[in-house]
Amino acid sequence: MPTIRTLELDHLGRHLVGHVAVPDGAGPFPVVLVMSNALGLSKQARGSALALAEKGWLAVATDMYGDGFEDQTGTQSGEFYAELMGDRPKLRARCNAWRDAAAALPEADPGRVAAIGYCFGGACVLELARSGADVRAVVSYHGILETPLPARPGAIRGEVAVYAGARDPYAPPAQTEAFVREMQAAGARHSVMVFGEAAHSFTDPDHAQGHPGIEYNALAHKVSWAGTLALLELVFA
């Protein structure tokens, strides 16, 4: 079984406490950041980190708000979310701080780093890629795709994979189309899969079911996860 511990760092006045899953065996291991939804360091992100570690990758579920915050009721996280989404340079800096901290772990292979993210975390990994960070791949699941700071030509260094839902009111088809144009203009290696029946948060059966526009979709969840594992195997080979 993977070993579980915390990873702490300070960034711009916030003490961040992440969740690290270390595989069995001898490293160094490829690194995968797991960036959570807008509610904070979620059960989903921690579970994904454990699943990735069981595949042999060092996985770090990141805390973007501070003190390992998780808002299980959905009533307290809005201010944190708005702060970071309203300040993309700060968001990119925090994502890069996590990338650097994870890559510096003693078990890590700093030359093989990737990131996956859910909802808000999907936006985070895309901003990480747009910033020019040294990541081999990023994967966004039902993430916000628009940005006030589109990628510059040549800035994105790794593969970009997006899984979106055609019924997602937070990232509607027009946003997906604009994202593809951005990636083409930037010369980025990218792929986009749109699930016609999927809404927002389609990977998470526990995330606010019953709210308009939010719905779990087992097919989209399983296909996007399988695609992620295939991509990581390729870029870490």
C-alpha positions in Angstrom: 0.0 0.0 0.0 1.2 3.6 -0.7 2.5 5.6 2.2 0.4 8.7 3.1 1.8 11.9 4.6 1.4 15.7 4.3 3.4 18.3 2.4 3.3 21.8 3.8 4.5 25.1 2.2 3.8 28.8 2.6 2.8 30.9 -0.3 1.8 34.6 -0.3 0.5 34.6 3.2 -1.2 31.2 3.2 0.0 28.0 4.9 -0.8 25.2 2.5 -1.2 21.6 3.6 -1.3 19.0 0.8 -1.8 15.2 0.8 1.0 13.0 -0.5 0.7 9.4 -1.6 4.0 7.6 -2.1 4.2 4.3 -4.0 5.7 1.2 -2.6 9.3 0.4 -3.8 12.3 2.5 -4.5 12.1 5.8 -6.3 12.5 8.2 -7.9 8.9 8.2 -9.1 7.2 10.3 -11.7 5.0 13.0 -10.0 1.3 13.8 -10.5 -0.3 16.8 -9.0 -4.0 16.3 -8.2 -5.8 19.6 -8.1 -9.2 19.7 -6.4 -12.5 21.3 -7.1 -13.7 24.6 -5.8 -14.7 23.2 -2.4 -11.1 22.6 -1.4 -8.9 19.5 -0.7 -11.6 17.0 -1.4 -12.2 13.3 -0.9 -12.1 12.9 -4.6 -8.6 14.5 -4.9 -7.3 12.4 -2.1 -8.8 9.2 -3.6 -7.3 10.0 -7.0 -3.9 10.6 -5.4 -4.1 7.2 -3.8 -5.2 5.5 -7.0 -2.3 7.1 -8.9 0.2 6.0 -6.2 -1.0 2.4 -6.6 -0.1 2.7 -10.3 3.5 3.6 -9.2 3.4 7.4 -9.4 4.1 9.9 -6.6 0.8 11.8 -6.2 0.3 15.1 -4.4 -3.3 16.4 -3.8 -2.8 20.1 -3.5 -4.3 22.6 -1.0 -5.0 25.8 -2.9 -6.7 27.7 -0.1 -4.7 27.0 3.1 -4.7 24.7 6.1 -5.9 21.8 4.1 -9.3 23.5 3.8 -12.3 21.5 2.6 -15.8 22.9 2.4 -18.1 20.0 2.7 -21.2 22.1 2.7 -20.3 24.3 -0.2 -21.0 27.5 1.8 -17.5 28.7 2.8 -15.2 28.3 -0.2 -16.6 30.9 -2.5 -14.4 33.7 -1.3 -11.2 31.6 -1.7 -12.3 30.5 -5.2 -13.2 34.1 -6.3 -9.9 35.4 -5.0 -7.7 33.1 -7.0 -9.9 33.0 -10.2 -9.9 36.8 -10.1 -6.1 37.0 -9.9 -4.7 34.6 -12.5 -1.0 35.6 -11.9 -1.5 34.6 -8.3 -3.2 31.4 -9.2 -0.4 30.5 -11.6 2.2 31.3 -9.0 0.5 29.0 -6.4 0.2 26.2 -9.0 3.9 26.6 -9.8 4.7 26.6 -6.1 3.0 23.2 -5.7 4.7 21.9 -8.8 8.1 22.9 -7.5 7.5 21.6 -4.0 6.3 18.2 -5.3 9.2 17.9 -7.7 11.6 18.6 -4.8 10.3 15.6 -2.7 13.1 13.1 -2.0 11.2 10.3 -3.8 10.4 12.4 -6.9 11.8 12.4 -10.4 11.8 16.2 -11.0 12.0 15.7 -14.7 8.7 13.8 -15.0 5.9 15.9 -13.6 2.2 16.0 -14.7 -1.0 17.5 -13.2 -4.7 16.6 -13.3 -7.5 18.7 -12.0 -11.2 18.6 -11.3 -13.5 21.7 -11.9 -11.6 24.5 -10.3 -8.6 22.2 -10.3 -9.1 21.8 -14.1 -8.7 25.5 -14.5 -5.6 25.3 -12.2 -3.8 22.7 -14.3 -4.5 24.7 -17.5 -3.1 27.9 -16.0 -0.1 25.9 -14.9 0.5 24.8 -18.5 -0.2 28.2 -19.9 2.4 29.6 -17.5 5.2 27.6 -19.3 5.7 25.3 -16.3 7.8 22.2 -16.9 5.0 19.6 -16.9 4.8 16.7 -19.4 1.0 16.7 -19.4 -2.0 18.3 -17.8 -5.5 16.8 -17.7 -8.6 18.9 -17.0 -11.9 17.3 -16.1 -15.0 19.5 -16.4 -12.8 22.5 -15.8 -13.3 26.2 -16.5 -11.5 26.7 -19.9 -11.6 30.4 -20.4 -8.8 32.7 -19.2 -7.9 36.4 -19.3 -4.3 35.3 -20.1 -4.4 33.0 -23.1 -1.3 30.9 -23.8 1.4 32.5 -25.9 2.8 30.7 -28.9 5.2 28.1 -27.8 4.5 28.6 -24.1 2.9 25.2 -23.4 5.6 22.5 -23.0 3.6 19.3 -22.6 0.4 17.5 -23.6 -2.9 19.1 -22.8 -6.0 16.9 -22.4 -9.5 18.3 -21.7 -12.6 16.2 -20.8 -15.7 18.3 -21.0 -19.5 17.9 -20.8 -21.7 19.3 -23.5 -24.4 20.0 -20.9 -22.0 21.8 -18.5 -23.3 25.3 -17.8 -20.0 26.4 -16.3 -18.0 25.5 -19.4 -20.5 25.5 -22.2 -19.7 24.4 -25.8 -18.8 27.9 -26.9 -16.1 28.0 -24.2 -14.7 24.6 -25.4 -14.6 25.9 -29.0 -12.7 29.0 -27.9 -10.3 26.9 -25.9 -9.5 24.8 -29.0 -8.8 28.0 -31.0 -6.5 29.2 -28.1 -4.5 25.9 -28.2 -4.2 26.0 -32.0 -3.0 29.6 -31.9 -0.4 28.7 -29.2 0.8 25.6 -31.1 0.0 23.4 -28.2 -0.3 19.6 -28.4 -3.8 19.1 -27.2 -6.9 16.9 -27.3 -10.5 17.6 -26.3 -13.2 15.0 -25.6 -16.7 16.3 -25.2 -19.3 13.9 -23.7 -22.7 14.8 -25.2 -24.8 13.7 -22.1 -22.4 14.9 -19.4 -23.0 18.0 -17.2 -20.7 19.6 -14.7 -18.7 17.5 -12.1 -19.4 14.3 -14.1 -16.5 12.5 -12.4 -17.7 12.9 -8.8 -20.8 11.1 -7.4 -20.5 13.0 -4.1 -20.3 16.6 -5.4 -23.6 18.5 -4.8 -25.9 16.1 -6.7 -29.3 17.6 -7.3 -27.9 21.1 -8.0 -28.8 22.4 -11.5 -26.1 21.6 -14.0 -24.2 19.2 -11.7 -24.6 15.5 -12.4 -22.4 12.3 -12.2 -21.9 10.4 -15.4 -20.3 7.0 -15.0 -19.4 6.6 -18.6 -17.6 10.0 -18.8 -15.9 9.3 -15.5 -14.6 5.9 -16.5 -13.5 6.9 -20.0 -11.7 10.1 -18.9 -9.9 8.2 -16.2 -8.8 5.5 -18.6 -7.6 8.1 -21.0 -5.6 9.9 -18.2 -3.8 6.7 -17.3 -2.9 6.0 -20.9 -1.6 9.5 -21.3 0.5 9.4 -18.1 2.0 6.0 -19.1 3.1 7.5 -22.4 4.5 10.8 -21.2 6.3 9.1 -18.2 7.8 6.3 -20.4 
